[in-house]
Every structure is written in C-alpha cells, then in structure tokens.
Amino acid sequence: MTDRVRLALLVLVLLALCAARAGGALAGIDRPWKPKPSRASLAARERARIVRFARRYLGIPYSYGGTSPASGFDCSGFTRFVYAHFGIELPHFSGGQFDLGRRVARAALRPGDLVFFDGLGHVGIYVGRGLFIHAPHTGTRVSIDPLDGWYGAEYDGARRLV
C-alpha cells in the first residue's frame, strides 16, 4: 500500500469518527442515556414537594377562617393554601375538599394525600410514616400528629389530588 493510500484511509477514518461523535453512533459516550421518568415517579416527586412546602408553615397559629401565614390557618385554609402554591384550587371547606380527587384506602396513603376526620369536619395532609400535618383547632399551631388515637378513631378517609 502506498503512502498516499494510507493517508487517504487515515483521513477517511478521522472524518468518520468526527461525524459519529457529533451525532451518530458514538454520541452517547459523552452523554449517557437517561430513561424518561415515569408518570408515577413524577407524581411522587410532586407530592414530596407539597409536603416540604407544607412543613414550612409548622408553628403558624390556628385562626378560624384563616387562609394565610399572616392571618393564621384553619384546617381547610391550610390545605387550600398549600395546594394553591402548586396550582391546585381547593374550596375553603373540608367537606368540599373531600369531593375532589380520587379515594385512597388508608393502607395506601402516600405523602401529599388529603386526610379527613370528624365527619369531614377536619382535614390535613399526610406526610408519611403514619403522620399528617394540619392546623388542629383554636389555641394550637400548625403541627404534625400521628394518625392514631383520636385522629385514628375519627378518620373518615383520604383523597389523592396528585
């Protein structure tokens, strides 16, 4: 083989490698393929964001009819405020919130689910591990409580909005 033929072959190989790296078969070497997140994993991330956002308001005083950190929260005002941050409108009435989303069995609760008690007179947000965040009643502050004791006995159901 002559030097000219070798040089021509070398140039062709280098051109082919450059073209492949620019967008062909070898392009994945620099940028590994990542699978598209599933719908379920995207929803789980959004529910986790809802819980993180709700936790920011721990300690805000309960205020009957309250709908903001400045005025304080009642239970449905708190859940309404949290979900509004994520573009989900809820009525300022726990019974009305119970009519939204889809029913969730207690054993299938996930963070971000709305949980209802006391004949639908009270609502909170499930945070995981058997706990929920809510604005309990006059004289209290937004807090996290277990889904047992009084709340367990008065549990009415749950709804998933995300």
N, C-alpha and C positions, 0 to 999 in steps of 0.2 A: 504494500500500500504506500502510496506516495505521501509526502508531507502535505501537499495541497488537499488531498482527500481526507487525511486525518484532521486537518484544521477545519475543513468544511463540516465534518461529522461532529467535532467538538462544538462548533458554533451552533449547529442544529440542536444538540443536546442541551446546551445552555439556554437557548431560546425556548425550548420545550419546558424546561424546569421553571423558567421565569413565568411563562404563561400558566403553568399548572399552579404555582404558588399564588398568582394574582386572583384566581377564582376557579381553578379547576380541582382536580383530584387531591392535591396536596394542601389546599386552602385550610382544611380542618386541623392541620398540625398546629397552627398558631392560635386558632380559636376553636377549642373543643366544643363539640355538640352538646347542647343542654336541652333536655326534654322540656316541652311546654308544660307549665304547672297544670295540674288537673283542676277541674271546677271545684272539687271538694277541698283541695288544699288552698285554693284562693279564698274560699268561704271561711275556712278555719283561720287563715291569716286575718281576715276582716273581723271575725268575731274576737280574736285576740286583741286587735286594735281597739275594739269597742270596750273591752274590759279594762285595758290600760287607760283609756280616756276616762272611764267612769271612776277609776281609782284616784284620779287627780282631785276629785271632789270629796274625798274622805274628810270628815270633820266639818263640813258645811252644815249650819244649823237647819233643823226641820222648821218649815214655815207652812202652815196650811194655805194652799193655793199658790205656793211658791214655785217659780219656774226658772230661777237663775241662781248662780252663785252669789250674786249681790243681794237678792231678796231672800235667799234660802230656798229649800226644796220641800215639796211634799212628795209622796212616793211616785205618783204618776208624772208630776212635773219633772222629777229627776230622770226617769226613764225617757220621757219625751225630750228633754234637753240633750241627753247623751246620744240618742238615736238621731236627732236633728243634725248633730255635728257630722253625721255620715250620710246625710241626705234622705233620711227616712222619717217621714212625718207620722207622728202618733197623736191621738186625741189626749186631752188632759183629763182622762178619766180611766181608771184601771179596767173597768168593765168594757169600755170601748177598745182598749188595747188588746183585751183577750179575744176580741173578734177578728184580729189580724193575724197574718202568718199562718203557719201550719202547726197542728197539735203535736206535742212531743211527749212521749212517755217519760216518767220520772227517771227510769233506769237509763234513758238515752239522752239525758241532758248534756249539753255542751256549753262551754263558755259563751256568753252573749245572749243566751236564751232568756226570754222574759219568764219569770216565775210568779205565780199568783196565789193569794191566800185569803182567808177570812171571807168566804162568799164573794170573791173577786173584789173585795174592798181594799186590797193591798197588792202592790207589785214591786218586784225588784229584778235585778239582773244576775243570772247565775255566773259565777266566776270560776267554777271548777272545784274539785275535791270536796264536794258537799257543802260549799259555801256560796252565799249570794250577797250582793251589795245593794243597799236600799236606804231610803230616808224613812226611818221607822215611825215616829209619832212625835207629838208635841213634847218639847223638853229634851229631845235627843238630837243627834247629828248623823249625817250620812255615815254608815258603818257597814262592816262585813259581819254576817252572822251565819251560823250553821243551819242547814235545812233539817233540823231535828227539834225536839222539844215542842214548844208552842207552834212554831212555824211548820214543823212536820205534821202535827195534828190538824192544822188548819190549811194545809196545802190543797189547792184546787186544780192545779195543772200548770202547763207551760206552753209557750208559743215560740217558734223559731221564725225570725224575720230575715235572717241572713243565711 
